[in-house]
Amino acid sequence: MEKYRILVADDEPIERQVVNKKINSFFPDQVEVFLAENGLQAVDLYEENDCMIAILDIAMPGMNGLEAAKAIRSRYNNARIIFLTAYDDFSYAKKAIEVRALDYLLKPGSDEDLINVLEQAFMLCDAAKERQTQEKNAYSDSECAGEEVNVPDVDCAYCAKDSDSPNVFIKNVRGYIEDNYTEDIALQDIAGTFGYSDVYFCKLFKQNFGMNFIAYLNDFRIDIAKKLLADPEINIKDISVKAGYRDANYFTRLFKRKTGKTPSEYRSGVIVS
């Protein structure tokens, strides 16, 4: 499996290593992390290593994080940019939106926030890769058949075309998740279903739900798993699948991170009580 290549840029050596250690501990064997000590080096390393995700501090010597983000975005439209900074300033947050940053996290922040936004970035990377594969296959098939490729209309069964009102948005998104949580839902899929771009959907979701999409989806799935764990007849591997997770080991790690207990420990407490 291809690893997610992540750039971490911070002028403080200890900060760089702390973030590096957190990422590698939560996503072992899934990531390759590259470290930069300023914005200029960040841009160079991002390009040299064909990175997918950039985690940037703002206050760095020479080229700051916002300038580095702008340079990266100008060259790589699909870059997933995350700011991790001590600067709690609206003007900086506004500029982060302008470069289509996934999130603007404040130091020291929680591990949960960092993990959630990285999982969201991974989903976007996977969706982009899948889209490229489909487009390549479609192009190949069309060449062989000598026909044009027709893009199907978006299925907007859940869409409210005439309204972006919070109540309608929340109701329809919840309905979609309730109907599809057992599937491998990618952010790109749900955004497309509702007729939004990935970035705009991310922003709209966070405004209406108070968290990002992957955090909400994981919370929803964990709640489903908790209910299933009350039935001792269902084994934990089957529960992970029924809750929407194909990898039982990942499900166990996530469940413990969310609840403080492994699924087995949680089940024991539920059955005893």
C-alpha positions in Angstrom: 0.0 0.0 0.0 1.3 3.5 -0.9 2.2 5.5 2.1 0.8 9.0 2.7 3.6 11.4 2.3 3.3 14.3 4.8 5.4 17.4 5.1 5.7 19.0 8.6 7.2 22.5 8.7 8.0 24.3 12.0 11.0 26.4 12.9 11.1 24.9 16.4 13.0 21.5 16.4 11.1 20.1 19.4 7.7 21.0 17.8 8.7 19.3 14.6 9.7 16.1 16.4 6.6 16.1 18.6 4.3 16.3 15.6 6.4 13.7 13.7 6.2 11.3 16.6 2.4 11.7 17.0 1.8 11.0 13.4 4.0 7.9 13.2 2.5 6.5 16.5 -1.1 6.9 15.4 -0.5 5.8 11.8 2.3 3.2 11.9 3.3 1.9 8.4 0.8 4.3 6.8 2.9 7.4 6.5 6.2 8.9 5.5 7.0 12.2 7.2 9.4 14.9 5.9 10.5 17.7 8.2 11.2 21.3 7.2 12.5 24.2 9.4 11.2 27.1 7.4 8.7 27.9 4.6 11.2 27.9 1.7 12.5 24.5 2.7 8.9 23.3 3.1 8.1 24.2 -0.5 11.2 22.5 -1.8 10.7 19.3 0.3 7.0 19.1 -0.7 8.0 19.1 -4.4 11.1 16.9 -4.1 9.2 14.1 -2.2 5.9 14.5 -4.1 4.0 15.0 -0.8 0.3 14.8 -0.4 -0.3 16.7 2.8 1.4 19.7 4.4 1.2 20.6 8.1 2.5 24.2 8.4 3.3 26.5 11.3 2.8 30.2 10.4 5.6 32.1 12.1 8.7 30.8 10.4 11.8 32.8 9.3 12.2 33.9 5.7 9.0 32.5 4.0 6.2 32.1 6.6 3.7 29.3 6.6 1.0 31.2 4.7 3.4 32.2 2.0 4.6 28.5 1.8 1.0 27.3 1.6 0.3 29.8 -1.3 3.3 28.6 -3.2 2.4 24.9 -2.7 -1.2 25.5 -3.7 -0.1 27.3 -6.9 1.8 24.3 -8.0 -0.3 21.5 -6.5 -4.0 22.0 -6.7 -4.8 18.8 -4.8 -2.4 19.6 -1.9 -4.1 19.0 1.5 -2.9 21.9 3.7 -3.3 22.0 7.5 -2.1 24.9 9.7 -0.8 24.1 13.2 0.0 27.3 14.9 -0.1 29.4 18.1 -1.5 32.3 16.2 -5.2 32.7 17.2 -5.9 35.6 14.8 -8.9 35.9 12.5 -6.9 37.5 9.7 -4.6 34.4 9.6 -7.6 32.1 9.6 -9.1 34.1 6.8 -6.0 33.7 4.7 -6.0 30.0 5.5 -9.4 29.7 3.9 -8.1 31.6 0.9 -5.5 28.9 0.3 -8.2 26.2 0.8 -6.7 24.8 4.0 -8.5 21.8 5.4 -8.2 23.1 9.0 -6.6 25.7 11.2 -5.4 24.0 14.4 -4.1 25.9 17.4 -1.2 24.8 19.5 -0.9 22.9 21.7 -4.3 21.5 20.7 -5.5 17.9 21.1 -4.2 14.8 19.5 -7.8 14.0 18.5 -8.0 17.2 16.4 -4.8 16.4 14.6 -5.7 12.8 14.0 -9.2 13.6 12.7 -8.0 16.2 10.2 -5.3 13.8 9.0 -7.9 11.0 8.5 -9.9 13.5 6.5 -6.9 14.3 4.4 -6.2 10.6 3.8 -9.8 10.1 2.6 -9.4 13.0 0.2 -6.1 11.5 -1.1 -7.7 8.2 -1.6 -10.7 9.7 -3.3 -8.5 11.7 -5.7 -6.4 8.6 -6.5 -9.6 6.6 -7.2 -11.0 9.4 -9.4 -7.7 9.5 -11.4 -7.9 5.7 -11.9 -11.5 5.9 -13.0 -10.8 8.7 -15.4 -7.8 6.9 -16.8 -9.9 3.7 -17.3 -12.7 5.7 -18.9 -10.3 7.4 -21.2 -8.8 4.1 -22.2 -12.1 2.5 -22.8 -13.3 5.5 -24.9 -10.2 5.3 -27.1 -10.8 1.6 -27.7 -14.5 2.1 -28.5 -13.8 5.4 -30.4 -16.5 7.1 -28.4 -16.7 10.2 -26.2 -16.8 9.7 -22.4 -20.1 10.9 -21.0 -20.2 12.0 -17.3 -23.3 10.8 -15.6 -25.6 13.2 -13.8 -25.1 13.5 -10.1 -27.6 11.5 -8.1 -29.1 14.2 -5.8 -31.6 12.1 -3.9 -30.5 13.7 -0.7 -29.9 17.2 -2.2 -31.9 20.3 -1.4 -31.0 22.2 -4.6 -32.9 25.3 -3.6 -31.6 25.6 -0.1 -28.3 25.7 1.8 -30.2 26.3 5.1 -28.6 24.7 8.1 -31.6 22.6 9.1 -32.0 21.2 5.6 -28.3 20.5 5.2 -28.0 18.8 8.6 -31.1 16.7 8.0 -30.0 15.5 4.5 -26.4 14.8 5.5 -27.5 12.8 8.6 -29.9 10.9 6.4 -27.1 10.1 3.9 -24.8 8.9 6.7 -27.5 6.8 8.3 -28.1 5.1 5.0 -24.5 4.6 4.0 -22.3 4.4 7.1 -21.5 0.7 6.5 -19.9 1.6 3.1 -16.5 3.1 2.5 -17.8 6.7 2.4 -15.2 9.1 1.0 -15.7 12.8 1.6 -15.5 13.3 -2.2 -18.4 11.0 -2.6 -20.8 12.7 -0.2 -19.8 16.1 -1.4 -20.5 15.1 -5.0 -23.8 13.6 -4.0 -24.9 17.0 -2.6 -23.4 18.9 -5.5 -20.6 20.6 -3.6 -16.9 20.8 -4.1 -14.7 18.9 -1.5 -13.5 22.1 0.1 -16.8 23.9 0.3 -18.5 20.8 1.7 -15.7 20.5 4.4 -16.4 24.1 5.4 -20.2 23.8 5.3 -20.1 20.5 7.3 -17.9 22.0 10.1 -20.1 25.1 10.3 -23.2 23.0 10.8 -21.9 20.1 12.8 -19.2 21.7 14.9 -16.6 19.1 13.8 -15.1 17.8 10.5 -16.8 15.1 8.5 -14.5 12.2 9.4 -14.8 13.0 13.2 -18.6 12.9 12.9 -18.6 9.7 10.9 -16.3 8.0 13.3 -18.4 9.1 16.3 -21.5 7.8 14.5 -19.9 4.4 13.8 -18.6 4.0 17.3 -22.1 4.6 18.7 -23.4 1.9 16.4 -20.6 -0.4 17.6 -21.4 0.2 21.2 -25.0 -0.9 20.7 -23.8 -4.1 18.8 -21.3 -4.9 21.6 -24.2 -5.3 24.0 -25.1 -8.5 22.1 -22.5 -11.2 23.1 -23.5 -13.4 20.2 -21.9 -11.1 17.7 -18.1 -11.4 17.4 -16.0 -8.2 17.4 -14.7 -8.7 13.9 -18.3 -8.8 12.6 -19.1 -5.7 14.6 -16.3 -3.8 13.0 -17.7 -4.6 9.6 -21.3 -3.8 10.6 -20.1 -0.5 12.0 -18.4 0.4 8.7 -14.8 -0.7 9.3 -13.1 -3.3 7.1 -10.0 -3.5 9.2 -10.7 -4.9 12.7 -7.3 -3.8 14.1 -7.9 -0.2 13.0 -11.4 -0.4 14.5 -10.0 -1.6 17.9 -7.4 1.2 18.0 -10.0 3.8 17.1 -12.5 2.5 19.6 -10.0 2.6 22.4 -9.0 6.1 21.4 -12.6 7.2 21.5 -13.8 5.4 24.6 -10.6 4.6 26.6 -11.4 0.9 26.3 -10.9 -1.9 23.8 -14.2 -3.3 22.3 -13.7 -6.5 24.5 -13.3 -4.4 27.7 -16.3 -2.2 26.8 -18.4 -5.3 26.1 -17.4 -6.9 29.5 -18.5 -3.7 31.3 -21.8 -3.5 29.4 -22.7 -7.2 30.0 -21.8 -7.1 33.7 -23.8 -4.0 34.3 
